[in-house]
Amino acid sequence: MITRRSALAILAGTLAAPALASPGKSPAFAEMAYAGHSPRNLMDIYLPRGSGPFPVLLDIHGGGFLTGDKRDLAVPQQVLDHGVAIVRMNYRLSNQARWPAQHEDVLSAAAFLQSRGQELNLAPDRIALGGRSAGAFLAVSAALSMVQAGRPPAAVVNFYGPMDFGSMDADMARLGLKMHRPPADSAESVESLLVGYAVGERRQEATAMGPVGRLNAIGQGVTLPALMIRHGLIDNIVAAEQAQHLRTAWAEVDPHAEIDFDLLAGEGHGTAAFGSQKVLGDLAAFLVRNLRIKADG
């Protein structure tokens, strides 16, 4: 039987990849409280060189909703070099609070940046939400809520995130890969621990709460932000078909939205390519296009 502890151990072993290096750069503003729900409601802000105000990437860590910290990931110098500030946040983990607490934390962080950004030399109207793995799920989920509330982000970034809990196991089975994680349908999966029920027993509900289900419920005619997706083709934690589901659902709601999509051959979950010059350069270029950054930075 897979327990919460064993699920955590599996995640800790599988998510430690070269792309998840220590940042090596000090934030301009550290441990800033953006909400009061939990001691984890803190953010760090990394500013590029220059006078600002700077557009912002709110970059959300992964860890299966069960582990992880805002300083786990390297700060991409390519993004800073193009004049984009990077904000890293912690949120309540699933062993502290169940869904939608994590969603509420991301919305609180985005609202903090939009309302207080000018004090921090940031441009409140030029914010992108992004994340890796579980963090990507949170980024896309929050972005959809912001769209529905009439204060959308300028862009959204999904690096190898789950997007429909209800289809995760079927997607993996179709790929024929040996799953390197507890099945999502299991009561002990990180997805089930997040929502508080076994995904396999309430599949329709598990799909409806995620980005793909929400997009399908929105229907056509809503303007969506630009979307960047990168996913590994041999990811045996979150199948690449999850990226395809998001791409399809996004385009069906807004056929005119930019979707910068690529599946990386030979790459798994958070493997080295996601920290490469190519992928981070693509990220910087996507942000330059959509955060209205002049060519001279």
N, C-alpha and C positions, 0 to 999 in steps of 0.2 A: 504494500500500500504506500502510495506517495503522500507524504505529509508536507505541511507548510515548510518545515525545516529542510526536507530533502529537495523540494522545489527550489528553495532559495539556493541550496548548494549547487544544483544543476545550473541555475542561471549564473551564479557567480563564476562557475567554471567556463561556461560557454560564451559569456559576453566579454571576457577579458581578451580583447583583440588589439592588434597594433594601432588601430584607429582610436582606441580609448586610452591615450597616453595622458600623462599629467600635463596641465596647461602650460607651465613655465612662464606665465605672465601674470602680473599682479593687477587686480581690478582697480579702477579709479574710485569706485564706491563699492565697499564690501559689506556684506551682512546687513543690507537694508531691509527693514520690515515693510512688506507690501500689504499685509493683512494681519489680523489678530486671531485667526482660528487655531493656530498651532505654532510652537517654537520653530517649526520648519518653514514657516512663511517668510523666507528671506531670499534676497536676490543679490547678485554681484553684477556690476556694470563695467564693461571694458570699453574704453573710448579710443577711437583712432586719433592720429595726429591731426592737428588743424584747429580751426576756431569753432566749428559747428554752427548751428545745431545739427546733430547727426541723425540720419535715419537709423532704425533699430531692427535687429534680428533678436527676437525672444526665442532662445534655443533651449529646448527642454530635454533633460536626460532620460534615458531608458532605465531598464532594470526590472521589467516584468511587473511594474506597479508595486513591487514588493521590496525593492532595494534601490540603491543608486544615490548619487549626490551631484549637486550642480558643478562641482570642480573635478568630476571624473573625466571629462573630455578635454582634449586639446582645444585651445582657442584658435580658430583658423585665421592665420595672419593674412591670407589672401582677402578675406572679408574686411578686416580692419584696414588693409592697404587701399581698399576702394571706398573708404570713408563711411563704413557702416559700423555703428556701435553694436556690441554683442552683450546681451543680457542673459544671465543664467539664473535659474530659480530652483529652489526646492519646493516640493509639494507634499501633502500628506500621503504616506504610503498606505497600502491596503491593510497592513496589520495595525494601523492607527485609526483609519476611517474608511468606510466603504464608499463606493461610487454613489453619488456624484461629487464627493468631497474634492477629489483631484481635479475634476473639471471646474469646480467653483474656484479652486486656488489659481488655476491658469487664467480664468476670467478676471479674478481680482488683480493678478499681476499685470495683465494687459490694461485694465482700467487704471491702475496706478501709473503706468507709463503714459497713458493717454492724458491723464489729468495732471500729473506732476512732471511730465517730461521736460518742459521748458526750464524748470528749476535745475535740471540735471544736464542741460545742454543737449537735449534730445529733441527730435522733430516728432511731436505726438501724432501727426497725420501721416507719417511714413513708417509704419510698423509692419514687419513680417513675423509670422509665427512659424516655428519649425521644431523638429525633434527627430530623435532616433528611436526606433522600436516602440516601446510603450510611450515614450515622449512624443513620437509622431502621432500616435492615436490621440493623445491629449491636445496636441497642436491643431490637428484637423478638426477635432470635436469643438474646441473653443472657437476656432475660426468660423464654423458654421453658426454657432450661437451668436457671434458678433455680427455676422451677416444678417441674421434674423432680427437682431436688435437695432439694425440701422447704423452700426459703427464698424464696418468690416475692416479687417487688416488689408494691407496693400498686396500681400503675397503670402503663400503657405508653402512649407517645405516638408516633405515626407521622405525620410530615409528609413527604409525597411520596416515600416510599421504595420501592425495588424489593423485591419479596417472593418472586418466583419467577423466577430467571434463565432457566429453560428456556422460559418463555412470553413473555418480554419483546418479542421481535421480532414474534411473531404478534399480540400485543395492539396494538402500534403500527400494524401493517398494517390491522387491523380499524377503527381510528380514522380511517384515511386521511390521517394527518398526515405531513409530511415529517420524517423522523427527524433530529434535530440532534445526532447522536452516532454513534460507530461501532456497527454492529449488535452486539447482545449475543452472537450466535452466532459472531462473528468471533474468531479467535485473538488479535487485538490489542485486543479490547474491554476495558474496565476490569474487567468481570466475569470474563472469561477470565484476565486478568493476575492477578486475586486468587486464583483457585482453581488456576491452573497448567495448565489445559487449555482447548481450544476448547469453549465451551459447546455449540455446535451439533453437535459430534462425540460428546459425552457428556451429552446432554440430560437423560436420566433421573437421572443422578448430580447434575447441576447443580440440578435441581428438588429432589431429596431433601435436599440440604444447606441449603436455604433455609427460611424460616419456613412457607411454605404446605405444602411437602413434609413438613416435620416435624410440622405440625399434622395432616395427613392420616394420618401414621403413628401418631400418638398415639391417635387414635380418641376416642370419646365417654366422658364420665364423669369427666374431669379438670377441676378447678376452675381457671379462668383469671382473671387480674386484669382490671380495667376497661381498656378500650382506647379511645383517641381517634385518629381518622384524619382528616386533611385533605389533599386532593390537588386539583391544578388540572385542569380538564376538557380544556384544550388543551395539556397538558404533552407536549412532543415529545422529551423525554429519557427519562422514565419514564412510560409510559402510565397513565392513571387506572384502567384495568382491574386493574392490580396492587393497588390499594387494595381493589377489589371482591373479588379473590381472597382477600386476607387477611380481610376482613370475613366472607365466607362460611365459610372454614375455621375461624375463631375461634368463630363461632356454632354450627357443627356439633359442635365439641368441647365447648363449654359454652354451651348455649342461654340460660343465666341471667346470663351475664357482661354487664355494661354495655358497649355499643359506641356511642360518640359519633362519628357518621360524617357527613361532608359533603364533597361535591365542589364546588369553587369555579368557577363559570361565568366564562369569559374569562380564567382564570389559567393560567400555565405553571409551569415548574419553579423554585420559589423566588422567584416574582415578588412584587410589592409587597404583595399582600393578606396574605401570611404574616407580615408584620411589622405588620399593621394593628391598630388598637384592637379591632376585632371579633374577629379570630382569636385574638389574645393574651388578650383578655378571656374568650373561650371556654376557652382553655387554663387560665387561672387558675381559672375556675369548675369545670372538670373536676377539677383538683387539689384544690380545696377540698372537693369531694364525696368524693373517694377517699383523701385523706391525713388525713381526720378533723380538719379545721380548724374551730374554732368560728367562728360568724358574726362575732364581734368581732375576728377575726384572732389 
